[in-house]
Amino acid sequence: MRRDTGGEPPGQEGEGSRGHARQSACGVRRAGAPAPARRGERRGRQTAAVDVAGRRRNPGGGGREGEGTLVLAGGDTLPYDHLFLAVGSTARPLPGTVPVGTWEGAGRARAALAALPGGAHVTVVGGGATGVETATEVAERRPDLRVRLVGERIADMLSGQARVRALTALGRLRVDVVEDVVTEAGAADGGLRLRSGGSLPTDLVLWAVVAGVPPLAADSGLEVDEAGRAVVDPYLRSVSDGRIFAVGDCAAVPGARFGCQTAGPQAAHAVDVLARLLAGREPQPYPLRYVGRCVSLGRADAVMQFTRFDDSLRTAYVGGRPGARVKEFIVRAAAFGSRKGFSG
């Protein structure tokens, strides 16, 4: 079941890939579907479905609805009383490109870059934050390479002088900026084809475009929006099943964008909602509160443009080394929160 909530989720322009093979996720097995034969405690596999045959909706969210079952791709199952859907976003890279937004892809990109001789052409596809950060990082670490950034509009997640500063940094690092759309990679001549009709020579193409979310929620029967994100209530619970919480990129929260600044606070809030419900207390609705958009421009430079809580951009920004320190703090805080089990 799909619900139109007003457009695609915030992301970068271009094509994108269908989901990560090893991503932990859940779905919902429809009533009447054959159940797996085995039940076990084996972990670390992709989750195929959640068996909720005979479930009942509980708009109030309180009380135990009965045990659900997490169905793993290999056939094993795990019981649950409550479940968190946090499968993130995904990419749909063109053949012949290396996606940098996945763990496996980042490893492949590192190895491919290390093998390139000086003077080789590296093309980064995607004009958003991931593309800008990838291009500037490669250009700074490997000044002997010829780095190019291709996107329909470069650095448009920023505005005004903050965007100008990001574009200036790209120029300082000698990154060629091409505002166009890639339509084909891995052509017979080894180049890229552009929507404008032109072509670009390249030895390596790094794909930095976020294009959607894994289809697990939609395939499982949870109600989703037109982009495949799970439709949730104000408490981040699936409107199809109050036992299932959806957080981060895969949750259809109005006004939310992809990124850790979304996923971390949502995860923390969903846990708080569950704790309150289990204790018989009234949960609080999720408050959407952004503070800024931060983009690294190499190791010693960054831009953070401040936003209102609704993510609309303000004029003020921090750049240069102070911006880089802010970005480094954000990254370290996210890593620390992940290790310690708290965020937001």
C-alpha positions in Angstrom: 0.0 0.0 0.0 1.4 3.4 -1.0 0.5 6.9 0.2 1.5 10.0 -1.6 3.0 12.4 0.9 4.1 15.1 -1.6 7.3 14.0 -3.5 10.5 12.2 -3.4 12.6 12.2 -0.2 15.4 14.7 -0.1 18.5 13.4 -1.8 20.9 14.0 -4.6 19.9 14.0 -8.3 20.6 11.2 -10.7 20.1 7.5 -10.9 20.4 5.3 -7.9 20.8 1.5 -6.7 18.4 -0.9 -5.2 19.6 -1.6 -1.7 22.6 -3.0 0.1 22.9 -6.7 0.1 24.0 -7.0 3.7 21.8 -4.3 5.2 19.9 -5.3 8.3 16.2 -4.7 7.6 12.8 -6.0 8.2 9.5 -6.5 6.4 6.1 -7.9 7.2 5.0 -11.3 6.0 1.3 -11.1 5.1 -1.2 -13.3 6.8 -1.5 -16.7 5.2 2.0 -16.7 3.8 3.9 -19.9 4.5 6.1 -19.5 7.6 9.8 -20.6 7.6 10.4 -24.1 9.0 13.2 -23.1 11.4 13.5 -20.8 14.3 17.0 -19.8 15.6 19.2 -17.2 17.0 21.7 -16.7 14.2 22.4 -13.1 13.6 24.3 -11.0 11.0 22.1 -11.9 8.1 19.8 -9.9 5.9 16.3 -9.8 7.2 13.7 -10.9 4.7 10.4 -10.3 6.4 8.5 -10.0 9.6 5.7 -12.5 10.2 2.8 -10.7 11.7 0.0 -13.0 10.7 -3.1 -12.3 12.8 -1.7 -8.9 14.1 -4.1 -6.3 15.3 -3.7 -2.6 15.1 -3.2 -0.7 18.3 -3.6 3.1 17.7 -2.7 3.8 21.3 0.5 1.9 21.1 0.2 0.5 24.7 0.2 -3.0 25.9 1.5 -6.2 24.3 0.0 -7.2 21.0 1.5 -10.6 20.8 4.9 -11.9 19.6 6.0 -11.1 16.1 8.5 -13.0 14.0 11.5 -11.6 12.2 12.2 -13.8 9.1 15.8 -14.0 7.9 16.8 -14.5 4.3 18.3 -17.9 5.1 15.0 -19.1 6.6 15.8 -18.6 10.3 13.5 -16.6 12.5 13.7 -14.3 15.5 10.8 -13.4 17.8 10.1 -9.8 18.7 7.6 -7.8 20.7 8.7 -4.4 19.2 10.9 -3.8 16.1 12.9 -0.8 14.8 13.1 -0.4 11.0 16.4 1.5 10.3 17.6 0.3 6.9 18.9 3.7 5.7 19.0 4.9 2.1 20.6 3.4 -1.0 22.1 4.2 -4.4 21.5 3.0 -7.9 24.9 3.4 -9.5 25.3 3.1 -13.3 27.2 0.0 -14.5 30.9 0.7 -14.5 30.8 3.1 -11.5 31.8 2.6 -7.8 29.3 3.8 -5.2 31.0 5.6 -2.3 27.9 5.6 -0.1 28.2 2.0 0.9 30.7 0.3 3.2 31.8 -2.1 0.4 31.8 0.6 -2.2 34.0 2.9 -0.1 36.5 0.0 0.2 36.5 -0.5 -3.5 37.0 3.2 -4.1 40.0 3.3 -1.8 41.6 0.4 -3.6 40.9 1.8 -7.0 42.2 5.2 -6.2 45.4 3.7 -4.7 46.0 1.8 -8.0 45.7 4.9 -10.3 48.9 6.4 -11.7 49.5 10.2 -11.6 47.6 12.1 -14.3 44.6 9.7 -14.3 41.1 11.1 -14.5 38.7 10.6 -11.6 35.1 11.6 -12.0 32.8 12.0 -9.0 29.1 11.9 -10.0 26.7 13.8 -7.7 26.5 17.5 -6.9 25.3 17.1 -3.3 27.2 16.9 0.0 28.5 13.4 -0.6 29.8 14.4 -4.1 31.4 17.6 -2.9 33.1 15.9 0.1 34.3 13.0 -2.1 35.8 15.3 -4.8 37.5 17.6 -2.4 38.9 14.7 -0.3 40.3 12.9 -3.4 41.8 16.2 -4.8 43.5 17.0 -1.5 44.9 13.6 -0.9 45.9 12.9 -4.5 46.9 16.2 -6.1 48.5 14.3 -8.9 45.1 13.1 -10.2 42.7 15.1 -12.4 39.5 15.3 -10.4 36.1 16.2 -11.9 32.7 16.7 -10.2 29.6 16.2 -12.3 26.1 17.1 -11.2 23.0 18.8 -12.4 23.7 21.6 -9.9 26.7 21.6 -7.7 26.5 22.3 -3.9 22.9 23.4 -4.1 22.3 22.1 -0.6 23.8 25.5 0.4 22.9 29.0 -0.6 24.3 32.5 -0.9 27.9 33.0 0.2 28.0 29.6 1.8 27.6 28.0 -1.6 30.1 30.4 -3.1 32.6 29.4 -0.5 32.1 25.7 -1.4 32.5 26.3 -5.1 35.6 28.4 -4.4 37.1 25.5 -2.4 36.5 23.2 -5.3 38.4 25.6 -7.6 41.2 26.0 -5.1 41.7 22.2 -5.2 41.6 22.2 -9.0 38.4 20.2 -9.2 36.8 20.6 -12.6 33.0 21.4 -12.1 30.6 20.2 -14.8 26.9 21.0 -14.3 25.3 18.2 -16.3 23.7 14.8 -15.9 25.6 11.5 -16.6 23.5 9.2 -18.7 26.1 6.4 -19.4 29.3 5.2 -17.9 31.7 2.6 -19.1 31.3 3.4 -22.8 33.5 1.7 -25.4 35.9 4.6 -25.3 36.1 4.5 -21.5 34.2 7.8 -21.2 31.1 9.2 -19.7 28.0 10.2 -21.7 26.2 13.4 -20.7 22.6 14.4 -21.1 23.8 17.5 -23.1 25.3 15.2 -25.7 28.9 15.6 -24.7 31.3 13.0 -23.3 34.1 13.1 -20.7 37.2 10.9 -20.6 37.7 9.1 -17.3 39.7 6.3 -15.7 37.5 5.9 -12.5 33.9 7.0 -11.8 32.9 7.4 -8.1 29.1 7.4 -7.7 27.9 9.8 -5.0 24.2 10.0 -5.6 21.6 9.0 -3.0 18.4 7.8 -4.8 16.0 6.2 -2.4 15.5 3.6 0.3 15.6 -0.2 0.2 12.2 -1.7 -0.8 11.8 -3.9 2.3 9.0 -1.9 3.9 7.0 -1.7 0.6 7.7 -5.4 -0.2 6.6 -6.4 3.3 3.2 -4.8 3.2 3.8 -1.8 5.5 2.1 1.4 4.2 4.7 3.5 2.4 4.8 6.8 0.6 5.6 7.1 -3.2 9.3 6.9 -2.4 9.0 3.6 -0.5 9.5 5.1 3.0 7.4 3.7 5.8 4.5 6.0 6.7 4.7 6.7 10.4 2.6 8.5 13.1 3.9 11.4 15.1 5.6 9.0 17.4 7.6 7.3 14.6 5.5 4.1 14.7 4.3 2.5 11.4 0.7 3.3 10.8 0.3 -0.3 9.7 1.6 -1.9 12.9 2.2 0.0 16.2 4.9 -2.4 17.3 7.1 -1.3 14.4 9.1 1.9 14.6 10.7 3.4 11.5 13.6 5.9 11.8 16.1 7.6 9.6 16.1 7.7 5.8 13.5 5.0 5.5 10.8 6.8 7.6 8.4 9.2 5.9 8.6 12.0 8.3 7.4 15.3 6.7 10.2 17.7 6.2 13.0 15.3 7.0 16.1 14.9 4.9 18.7 12.1 4.5 21.6 12.2 7.0 22.8 11.5 10.5 21.2 14.7 11.7 17.9 13.0 10.9 18.6 9.4 11.9 20.3 10.0 15.3 17.6 12.1 16.9 14.9 10.0 15.4 16.4 6.8 16.8 16.8 8.3 20.2 13.2 9.6 20.2 11.8 6.3 19.1 13.6 4.5 21.9 12.2 7.1 24.4 8.7 6.6 23.0 9.0 2.8 23.5 10.4 3.3 27.1 7.5 5.6 28.0 4.9 3.2 26.6 6.3 0.2 28.4 6.3 2.2 31.6 2.7 3.3 31.1 3.6 6.9 30.5 2.4 9.3 27.8 4.8 9.5 24.8 5.8 12.8 23.1 5.5 13.4 19.4 8.8 13.6 17.5 10.0 17.3 17.1 11.8 18.0 13.8 14.7 20.2 14.7 17.6 20.9 12.4 20.4 23.3 13.2 22.6 23.4 10.0 24.0 21.8 6.9 27.7 21.0 7.1 30.0 20.0 4.2 33.7 19.1 4.4 36.0 20.7 1.8 39.1 18.7 2.6 40.7 18.0 5.9 41.2 21.7 7.0 38.2 23.4 5.4 34.4 23.1 5.7 31.2 25.1 5.4 28.4 24.9 7.9 25.3 27.0 7.0 22.8 27.5 9.8 19.2 26.5 9.4 15.9 27.0 11.1 14.4 24.0 12.9 12.4 23.2 9.7 15.7 23.0 7.7 15.2 26.3 5.8 18.5 28.0 5.3 19.7 31.1 7.1 22.2 33.5 5.7 24.8 32.9 8.5 27.5 30.3 8.0 30.9 29.2 9.4 33.7 28.4 7.0 37.4 27.6 6.9 39.2 26.0 9.8 36.4 26.8 12.3 33.9 25.1 9.9 36.2 22.1 9.7 36.4 21.9 13.5 32.6 22.0 13.7 32.3 19.2 11.1 34.9 17.1 12.9 33.0 17.5 16.2 29.8 16.4 14.4 31.4 13.3 13.0 33.1 12.4 16.3 29.9 13.0 18.2 28.0 10.7 15.8 30.6 8.0 16.2 30.7 8.3 20.0 26.9 8.2 20.2 26.8 5.1 18.1 29.3 3.3 20.3 27.7 4.4 23.5 24.1 3.9 22.4 22.7 7.4 22.5 22.2 10.2 20.1 20.1 13.3 19.5 
